[in-house]
Amino acid sequence: MSMSPGPTVLIAEDEPLMRERLLELLAQAWPEAEVVLVAENGNDAWDGFLEHEPQVAFLDIRMPGLSGLEVAERIGQQAHVVFVTAYDQYAVDAFDAGAVDYLLKPVQPERLERAVARVRGKLGAHPSDLGDLLHQLKAKLPGTRHERLKWLKASVGRQIRVIDVADVLFFQSDAKYTRVVLRDYEALVRIPLKDLLSGLDADRFWQIHRGTVVNASVIAAAERVDAERMQVLVRGSDEKLPVSRSFAHLFRE
């Protein structure tokens, strides 16, 4: 009789020693878990989440690029989240009031075992809505806010254009570049889309595909292509933008 596969896990931690310790302790506490990605920053964590769609994510709160809170915000209810943090006091109060577990650095084996037991018990249920908790933590914890991107410089023909980010209809990955589409023209910037994400306001710019982020204010409609696929229609562009399964929840009634 074949054994059922273990749960899939993502670990995002920027400190090398902490990363190795967490991997070692997790292997002891949860040997059947399959670690599908170990990320060193928030941007890689989010990109890897879209690729592997793990069931559980251990996220360091403070990381380069997207913070752990921002990654959790983008994950939404698609995975069970455990935060790793060096903060205590007010942070712990917020965690204890929420529906998510946390690990204080340095992570202790007994505490990780309790977190694993709690997550195991939730695997059969839908992940919790972390919206209220994330709002509290982002307001209280120092060092978790990012300056929002307001302007982009891009080459268009022989000109260097200064683009107001608010005017962008959508961003799309194009190899090592990102395609920036506006109503009257488009440009390429030498910044990967996953690196742009940390500067974009997630309430205004919705990621609808691993390679596409759209300005929510210009979405005209989302339509079904068939039982499995959706696409977005954008005011100001004739292009129809595919929506991946991971983001279909954005357009549910």
C-alpha positions as CSV (number, residue, x, y, z in Angstrom):
1,M,0.0,0.0,0.0
2,S,1.5,3.4,-1.0
3,M,1.8,6.1,1.6
4,S,0.1,9.4,1.0
5,P,2.5,12.3,0.4
6,G,3.4,14.5,3.3
7,P,2.4,18.2,3.5
8,T,4.4,20.7,1.4
9,V,6.2,23.4,3.2
10,L,7.9,26.7,2.3
11,I,10.5,28.3,4.5
12,A,11.5,32.0,4.1
13,E,14.3,33.2,6.3
14,D,17.1,35.6,5.4
15,E,19.5,34.7,8.2
16,P,21.6,31.7,7.1
17,L,22.1,30.2,10.6
18,M,18.5,30.6,11.5
19,R,17.5,29.1,8.2
20,E,19.7,26.0,8.8
21,R,18.4,25.6,12.4
22,L,14.8,25.9,11.3
23,L,15.3,23.2,8.6
24,E,17.1,20.9,11.0
25,L,14.4,21.3,13.7
26,L,11.6,20.9,11.3
27,A,13.0,17.7,9.9
28,Q,13.0,16.3,13.5
29,A,9.6,17.6,14.4
30,W,7.8,16.9,11.2
31,P,9.8,14.3,9.2
32,E,7.0,13.6,6.7
33,A,6.8,17.2,5.6
34,E,8.3,18.0,2.2
35,V,10.1,21.3,2.1
36,V,9.6,22.5,-1.5
37,L,11.4,25.8,-1.3
38,V,13.8,27.6,1.0
39,A,13.8,31.4,0.2
40,E,16.3,34.0,1.4
41,N,14.0,37.0,0.8
42,G,10.4,37.9,0.5
43,N,10.4,38.3,-3.2
44,D,11.7,34.8,-3.8
45,A,9.3,33.4,-1.2
46,W,6.3,34.9,-3.1
47,D,7.6,33.8,-6.5
48,G,8.3,30.3,-5.1
49,F,4.8,30.2,-3.5
50,L,3.2,30.7,-6.9
51,E,5.3,28.0,-8.4
52,H,4.9,25.3,-5.7
53,E,1.7,26.3,-4.0
54,P,2.7,24.8,-0.6
55,Q,0.2,24.0,2.1
56,V,2.3,25.6,4.9
57,A,4.5,28.6,4.9
58,F,7.0,29.5,7.7
59,L,7.7,33.2,7.1
60,D,10.3,35.5,8.8
61,I,8.6,38.8,9.4
62,R,11.6,41.0,8.5
63,M,13.2,40.1,5.1
64,P,14.6,42.0,2.2
65,G,12.1,42.8,-0.5
66,L,8.6,41.8,0.6
67,S,8.3,41.4,4.3
68,G,6.8,38.2,5.8
69,L,3.7,40.1,6.5
70,E,3.4,41.2,2.9
71,V,4.0,37.7,1.6
72,A,1.3,36.5,4.0
73,E,-1.0,39.2,2.8
74,R,-0.6,38.0,-0.8
75,I,-0.9,34.3,0.2
76,G,-4.3,35.1,1.8
77,Q,-6.2,31.9,2.6
78,Q,-4.2,29.7,0.2
79,A,-1.9,28.3,2.9
80,H,-1.4,27.9,6.6
81,V,1.1,30.5,7.9
82,V,3.5,30.3,10.8
83,F,5.5,33.5,11.4
84,V,9.1,33.6,12.7
85,T,9.9,36.7,14.6
86,A,12.5,38.3,16.9
87,Y,9.8,40.4,18.5
88,D,8.0,39.7,21.7
89,Q,5.6,41.7,24.0
90,Y,3.1,43.5,21.9
91,A,3.7,41.2,18.9
92,V,3.0,38.1,20.9
93,D,-0.2,39.7,22.2
94,A,-1.4,40.2,18.7
95,F,-0.4,36.7,17.6
96,D,-2.1,35.1,20.6
97,A,-5.3,36.9,19.7
98,G,-5.2,35.7,16.1
99,A,-5.6,32.5,14.3
100,V,-2.0,32.0,13.4
101,D,1.0,30.5,15.1
102,Y,4.4,32.1,15.6
103,L,8.0,31.1,16.6
104,L,10.2,33.5,18.5
105,K,13.9,33.6,17.6
106,P,16.0,31.7,18.5
107,V,13.6,28.9,17.7
108,Q,13.3,26.2,20.4
109,P,12.6,22.6,19.6
110,E,9.7,22.3,22.0
111,R,8.0,25.5,20.7
112,L,8.4,24.3,17.1
113,E,6.8,20.9,18.0
114,R,3.8,22.7,19.4
115,A,3.5,24.9,16.3
116,V,3.7,21.8,14.1
117,A,1.1,20.0,16.1
118,R,-1.2,23.0,15.7
119,V,-0.7,23.2,12.0
120,R,-1.2,19.5,11.6
121,G,-4.6,19.8,13.2
122,K,-5.6,22.5,10.8
123,L,-4.5,20.8,7.5
124,G,-7.9,19.4,6.8
125,A,-9.5,22.8,7.2
126,H,-9.5,26.0,5.1
127,P,-6.6,28.3,6.2
128,S,-7.6,31.2,8.5
129,D,-8.3,34.7,7.3
130,L,-5.4,36.7,8.6
131,G,-6.6,40.1,7.4
132,D,-7.3,41.7,10.8
133,L,-4.1,40.3,12.4
134,L,-1.9,41.5,9.5
135,H,-3.4,44.9,9.7
136,Q,-2.6,45.1,13.5
137,L,1.0,43.8,13.0
138,K,1.8,46.1,10.1
139,A,0.7,49.0,12.2
140,K,2.7,48.0,15.3
141,L,5.9,46.3,14.2
142,P,8.8,48.5,13.3
143,G,10.7,47.9,10.1
144,T,7.8,46.2,8.2
145,R,6.7,49.1,6.0
146,H,8.0,49.9,2.6
147,E,8.0,53.2,0.7
148,R,5.5,52.8,-2.1
149,L,6.9,53.1,-5.7
150,K,5.6,56.4,-7.3
151,W,7.7,56.8,-10.4
152,L,9.5,54.6,-12.9
153,K,12.2,55.6,-15.4
154,A,12.0,53.7,-18.7
155,S,13.5,53.9,-22.1
156,V,11.0,54.5,-24.9
157,G,12.8,54.9,-28.2
158,R,15.4,57.6,-27.8
159,Q,13.7,59.0,-24.7
160,I,13.9,58.3,-21.0
161,R,10.3,58.5,-19.8
162,V,9.3,59.2,-16.2
163,I,6.2,57.1,-15.6
164,D,3.7,57.8,-12.9
165,V,3.0,54.4,-11.5
166,A,-0.7,55.3,-10.9
167,D,-1.0,55.6,-14.8
168,V,0.2,52.1,-15.4
169,L,-2.6,49.7,-16.7
170,F,-0.6,46.5,-16.0
171,F,2.9,45.1,-15.6
172,Q,4.0,41.9,-17.3
173,S,7.1,39.8,-17.0
174,D,9.3,39.8,-20.1
175,A,12.5,37.7,-19.5
176,K,14.8,39.9,-17.4
177,Y,12.7,42.9,-18.0
178,T,9.2,44.0,-17.0
179,R,6.8,45.3,-19.6
180,V,5.0,48.4,-18.4
181,V,1.7,49.1,-20.3
182,L,0.0,52.5,-20.3
183,R,-2.9,53.8,-22.3
184,D,-0.8,55.5,-25.0
185,Y,2.4,53.5,-25.0
186,E,4.4,50.8,-23.4
187,A,8.0,50.5,-22.1
188,L,10.4,47.9,-20.7
189,V,12.1,48.4,-17.4
190,R,15.2,46.5,-16.3
191,I,13.6,45.3,-13.1
192,P,12.1,41.8,-12.7
193,L,8.4,41.9,-11.8
194,K,9.0,40.0,-8.5
195,D,11.3,42.9,-7.4
196,L,8.8,45.5,-8.3
197,L,6.1,43.9,-6.2
198,S,7.6,45.1,-2.9
199,G,7.1,48.7,-4.0
200,L,3.6,48.4,-5.3
201,D,0.5,49.0,-3.2
202,A,-1.2,45.5,-3.1
203,D,-4.6,47.1,-2.5
204,R,-4.3,49.0,-5.8
205,F,-2.2,46.6,-7.9
206,W,-3.5,43.1,-8.0
207,Q,-1.3,40.2,-9.1
208,I,-3.6,37.9,-11.2
209,H,-0.9,35.6,-12.6
210,R,2.7,34.8,-11.7
211,G,3.8,37.1,-14.5
212,T,1.0,39.8,-14.5
213,V,0.1,42.6,-12.1
214,V,-2.9,44.8,-13.0
215,N,-4.1,48.2,-11.8
216,A,-7.4,47.3,-10.1
217,S,-8.9,50.7,-11.0
218,V,-8.8,49.9,-14.7
219,I,-10.3,46.4,-14.6
220,A,-13.5,46.4,-16.6
221,A,-14.5,42.8,-16.0
222,A,-13.3,39.3,-15.4
223,E,-14.8,36.6,-17.6
224,R,-14.6,32.9,-17.8
225,V,-12.9,31.3,-20.7
226,D,-14.0,27.8,-19.7
227,A,-14.6,25.9,-16.5
228,E,-11.0,26.2,-15.5
229,R,-9.8,29.5,-16.9
230,M,-10.5,33.2,-16.5
231,Q,-9.3,36.4,-18.1
232,V,-9.4,40.1,-17.2
233,L,-10.5,42.9,-19.5
234,V,-8.7,46.2,-19.0
235,R,-10.0,49.6,-19.9
236,G,-7.5,51.3,-22.2
237,S,-6.1,48.1,-23.7
238,D,-7.4,45.5,-26.1
239,E,-5.4,42.7,-24.4
240,K,-7.1,40.0,-22.4
241,L,-5.0,39.1,-19.4
242,P,-5.1,35.4,-18.1
243,V,-5.9,34.8,-14.5
244,S,-4.1,31.8,-12.9
245,R,-5.8,29.5,-10.5
246,S,-4.0,31.0,-7.5
247,F,-5.7,34.3,-8.1
248,A,-9.2,33.3,-9.2
249,H,-10.4,34.0,-5.7
250,L,-10.0,37.7,-6.4
251,F,-13.0,37.6,-8.7
252,R,-15.4,35.4,-6.8
253,E,-18.7,37.0,-5.8
